[in-house]
Amino acid sequence: MLLKTFHILFSIFLVLAALFLVYFWPSLPFQYYTTEAWAAVAAFGSIAVAIFSLYTSFCQISAVNRAAKLSVQPNLFFVFADGVKHPVGLYLKNEGLGPGRIIEWTFSINNKDIPEKNKVGFDCIIQEYKLETYAHRYPMQPKSALAAGKQEGIIFIPEEFGQYFIHDTGYNANGMMRKLADEVNIKLKYESAYGDELHTESRNAS
């Protein structure tokens, strides 16, 4: 914001300087072209150079800050596991360059928001789909962080429970997770190490 304001002020200064040199200075009578006048012009030029140097410094500082932020920018997103490498379920992965700090979990079922948030919201989903006996959930609580390159299980179903799903719910493990994917949307608000707020949601999970 400061850099943008300075940029505007510097642009206004350049416009005024150009108007002075193009319209006002040539119209002065010859007798005004004195040593004092040229000294004033030199001073004006020195001020312009100083302002330009200050503007350049601001730009460099801003560029360094942007590079620093990008160097630790997290990229959290949801993925589904089909049981080959990991138990069937929904996972949160960070493929960014820095840690992602959890701020808040919110939920909706069939496009209807539920009031419960964070751990209580996860419990509501587990109860809604009768998964208390079968599903493990390890929701990362607010203020916890997921390091770069790491993956955490959010809701997953151990392989040994697969046979019970057919009897109790009418779905096997993969079928149940796909049902959750179709009906439940988990929204996550998180932030970078610099406090930049970011968002992701399970509806976009691959």
N, C-alpha and C positions, 0 to 999 in steps of 0.2 A: 504494500500500500504506500509506504514511504517513497519507494523508488518510482512508482507511478506518479505520485504528486510532484516529485522533483523533476521528472521527465516533462510534465506539463508546464511547470514554471520555467524550465530551461528552454522549452520551445517558444514560450511567450517572449522570453528575453531575446532570443535570436530574431524573432519577428520584429520586435521593437528596434533592435540594433540595425536590421536591414532597412527598415523604414527611415531611420535617422540618416543612414549613409546615402540612401538613394534620393530622398526627397528634401530633407532638411539641410544637410551639410552643403550640397552644391548651391543652394539658394542663398547662403550667407554672403554678404558683401566681402570684397577682397580684403578690406582692412581688418576683418575678423580673423584672417588667417595668420595669427600671431603665434609667437612661441608658446604662449599660455594655451592657445587653442589646440596646438599640436600636442602639448603636454596632456591636455584633457583627453584628447583622442587616444594617446598612448596609455593613459590610465584606464580608459574605458576598455581598451584592448586587453590590458593586463587582467582586468576583472573578468572579461569574457573567457580568457585562457584559464583562469583559476576556477571559474564555474564549470568549464568543460572538463577540467581535470577532476574536480569533485564528482561530476556526473559519471565520468569513466570509472572512478573508484567505487561508486555505488553499484554500477553495473557489474564490476568484477566481484564485489562482495556478494551480490545477488546470485551470480552464476555459481560461485563457490557453495553458497547455501543450498541452491537447487541440486548441485552435484552431490553434496553431503546427504541430502534427504533421499535422493534416488539410490545412493549406495547402500541404504538400509531399508529400502521400501519393501514391506511384506506383500505377499500375494496369496491370500487365503481363499480356498474354494473347496466345495464338497465333491467327493467322488464315491461311487458305489463299487464295492468289491463283490465278486461273484463266487467267492469261496475257493478260488484256485490258490492264490498267494496269501490271502487273509480271510478270516471268517466273513460270511455274507453280512453285509451291512453298509452303513453310511459312515464315511470317514471325512475328517477335516485335514486338509493338506496345505502346507505352506511352501510354495515354489518361488518365493520372493528372495530378497537378499538380506533381510533382517527379520527380527521377531515381530509377530502380530499380537498385540495385547487385547484380550477380550474385554468388551465394554458391556454388551447386553445381547441376550438371546430372546427372540420373539417368535411366535408360532401362529399358524393358521391351519385349519382343517377344512377341506373343500371350500377354500376361499373365504372362510369365516374366521376372523381373528379371535384368538382366545386370550382372556385377560392375564392368565398366569405367564410369568416370565422366568427365564433362567432355569434352575434345577426343578422348580415346581412345574414349569411348563413341560419339561421332559417327562416328568412323572405322569402328567395328565395324558400325554400321548401314549405312553406305555399302558396305562389303564384303559384308555379308549379302545385300543386294539388288543386288549387282553394278552399282553406280552410279559406280564410280571414274572412268570416262571421261566421264560425262555430267553428273553433279551437282556444283554448286558448294556449298560449305558454309562459312559464316562464323560458327561458334559463338562467341559472346562469352565470353571466359574469365573465371573468377572474379576478382573485384575490379574488373572493368570495369562501366560503368554505361550504361544507356539513358536518354537525356534525355526529358523530357515532350514528347509530341507526335511522337516519332521512331519509326521502324520499321526493323528490321534483318532481312535475309534469314537464315534458319537453314539450310534445305536448299532449293535451288531449281534448276530445270533450264532452261537457256537454250533459246530456241525453235529454234535451229539444230540441236539434237540430237534433236528430236522424231521425225524419220524413222527414226533408228537404233533407237529403242526398239521399234518394231514388229518389227524383225528380231531384235534381241538378247534382248529380254525378253518379248516378246508384249504389251507395253503401250505406249500413247502417253504423253506427259508427264503429262496429267491423270489417266490411268488409273493410272500408277505412283504418283503422289502420293496418290491415293485409297486405293490398296493400303497405302501407308505409314500413312495415317490410320487405317485399319481395324486394322492389326496392331501398329503401334509407338506407344508412349506415351512422350513426353518430359516429364519432370517438372523444373520449375525452382524452386529455392529462391532467393529474393532478399530484399533489405531496403530500407527507406526511409532517408532521410538521418538519421533519428533512431534507426536500428538496429532498428526493428520488423520482425520476420521475416514474410515473406509467401510464398505458394505459388501456382503455376499449372501447368497441364499441357496438352499438345497434344490430349488426348482431348476437351477441351471446345472445340476450335477451331471456328470458324464458316466 
